Amino acid sequence: MKSERYNKGWEKLKEVDGNAGEKVIDALKDIAPEFADLLIEFPFGDIYTRDKLDLKSREIATIAALTVMGNAAPQLKVHIHAGLNVGCSKEEIIEVIMQMAVYGGFPCALNGLFAAKEVFSNGN
């Protein structure tokens, strides 16, 4: 039996990421199921469910952060998909990634744009 925190997080994960988020959780089940639970409970059960920002704003912030990290392409792709899922336009996502050239440098922005191109070309 999972906790209320887990259940709330699972519902929010599905709302934000759809199948993409579920695939990440499924991929962890055979190596680190406890980590998968934490991933559901903390970011999605505790943070994404807060009412101070809407989901679109949260995804814009997440896309920006993952872009400037420069080493999180798989997670960036999941969150670009999530951004589209919660109402971001392709143009808004591109603009956010381009702005990150100012803060993370051109290599980060280029990598982010290539990640977006891949997500967009996969039917989004």
Backbone torsions as a table, in degrees:
resi	resn	phi	psi	omega
1	MET	NA	125.6	-179.1
2	LYS	-88.4	156.3	-178.6
3	SER	-73.2	164.8	175.3
4	GLU	-61.8	-38.2	177.3
5	ARG	-59.2	-44.8	178.0
6	TYR	-63.2	-49.1	-178.1
7	ASN	-60.7	-42.5	177.5
8	LYS	-63.2	-42.4	178.2
9	GLY	-65.2	-39.8	180.0
10	TRP	-63.0	-43.4	178.6
11	GLU	-63.6	-40.8	-179.8
12	LYS	-69.3	-39.4	176.6
13	LEU	-57.5	-46.1	179.7
14	LYS	-64.3	-38.5	179.3
15	GLU	-65.1	-41.2	-176.3
16	VAL	-80.2	-54.6	-169.5
17	ASP	-100.9	-14.8	-176.9
18	GLY	59.3	-139.8	-177.7
19	ASN	-65.3	-29.4	-177.9
20	ALA	-60.6	-43.4	178.5
21	GLY	-67.7	-39.1	178.5
22	GLU	-63.4	-35.5	178.4
23	LYS	-64.8	-38.8	177.8
24	VAL	-62.8	-46.3	-179.9
25	ILE	-63.1	-45.1	178.7
26	ASP	-60.5	-37.4	-179.1
27	ALA	-66.7	-23.0	-179.5
28	LEU	-88.6	-16.6	-171.2
29	LYS	-59.5	-34.8	-177.4
30	ASP	-87.7	-13.0	-179.9
31	ILE	-112.1	-38.2	-176.8
32	ALA	-151.4	70.6	-177.5
33	PRO	-62.5	-30.8	178.3
34	GLU	-66.8	-36.5	177.7
35	PHE	-67.1	-38.8	176.4
36	ALA	-58.7	-41.4	177.8
37	ASP	-62.9	-43.5	178.7
38	LEU	-62.0	-39.1	179.7
39	LEU	-63.4	-33.5	177.2
40	ILE	-77.9	-46.0	-173.2
41	GLU	-69.0	-50.5	-173.0
42	PHE	-76.6	-64.9	-176.2
43	PRO	-63.9	-43.0	-173.2
44	PHE	-92.7	-34.2	178.7
45	GLY	-80.3	-35.3	-175.9
46	ASP	-101.2	-40.8	-172.1
47	ILE	-94.9	-55.9	-176.5
48	TYR	-63.2	-21.1	-179.5
49	THR	-85.4	-6.3	177.5
50	ARG	-66.4	151.8	-173.4
51	ASP	-101.6	12.0	-177.7
52	LYS	-82.5	-22.3	175.6
53	LEU	-130.6	146.0	173.4
54	ASP	-80.4	168.4	-175.9
55	LEU	-64.4	-35.0	178.0
56	LYS	-61.7	-46.2	178.3
57	SER	-62.5	-40.5	178.7
58	ARG	-62.6	-40.9	-179.5
59	GLU	-71.8	-35.2	175.0
60	ILE	-61.0	-45.0	178.6
61	ALA	-63.1	-41.1	-179.1
62	THR	-67.3	-43.1	177.7
63	ILE	-60.7	-43.2	178.3
64	ALA	-61.6	-47.6	-178.2
65	ALA	-62.6	-46.3	-179.2
66	LEU	-66.8	-32.6	176.9
67	THR	-63.4	-49.4	-176.4
68	VAL	-72.7	-19.9	175.1
69	MET	-62.4	-39.4	175.9
70	GLY	76.4	-3.1	-177.5
71	ASN	-132.3	25.1	-173.9
72	ALA	-131.4	42.7	-176.3
73	ALA	-56.3	-43.9	179.4
74	PRO	-61.0	-42.2	179.7
75	GLN	-69.7	-36.8	177.5
76	LEU	-60.9	-42.8	179.1
77	LYS	-62.5	-42.0	177.9
78	VAL	-60.4	-41.7	-176.2
79	HIS	-80.2	-24.8	170.3
80	ILE	-64.7	-44.7	175.7
81	HIS	-59.6	-44.0	179.3
82	ALA	-62.5	-40.7	177.8
83	GLY	-57.5	-45.7	176.9
84	LEU	-61.6	-39.4	-177.5
85	ASN	-65.0	-31.2	-177.4
86	VAL	-102.1	11.0	171.2
87	GLY	113.2	0.8	174.7
88	CYS	-72.8	142.0	174.0
89	SER	-86.8	161.5	175.3
90	LYS	-57.9	-40.8	-179.1
91	GLU	-62.8	-40.4	178.3
92	GLU	-64.9	-42.4	179.7
93	ILE	-63.3	-45.1	178.6
94	ILE	-61.1	-43.0	-179.2
95	GLU	-62.9	-42.7	178.0
96	VAL	-61.6	-45.5	-179.1
97	ILE	-64.7	-42.4	178.4
98	MET	-61.1	-39.9	179.4
99	GLN	-62.2	-28.6	-178.5
100	MET	-69.5	-11.7	172.8
101	ALA	-60.8	-31.0	179.3
102	VAL	-68.8	-36.4	-172.2
103	TYR	-103.3	-27.6	-178.5
104	GLY	-114.8	-12.0	-179.3
105	GLY	99.6	163.6	-178.9
106	PHE	-63.5	-38.5	178.5
107	PRO	-59.1	-41.3	178.4
108	CYS	-64.0	-44.1	-179.8
109	ALA	-65.3	-41.5	177.7
110	LEU	-60.8	-47.2	179.0
111	ASN	-61.6	-39.2	177.8
112	GLY	-64.7	-41.4	178.5
113	LEU	-65.7	-38.0	177.3
114	PHE	-67.5	-35.5	175.4
115	ALA	-64.3	-43.4	178.4
116	ALA	-62.5	-43.2	179.2
117	LYS	-57.8	-41.6	178.9
118	GLU	-64.4	-44.9	179.4
119	VAL	-63.6	-46.2	-178.6
120	PHE	-62.5	-35.7	-177.8
121	SER	-75.6	-13.3	178.7
122	ASN	-91.2	30.2	172.9
123	GLY	96.5	9.8	179.7
124	ASN	-104.0	NA	NA
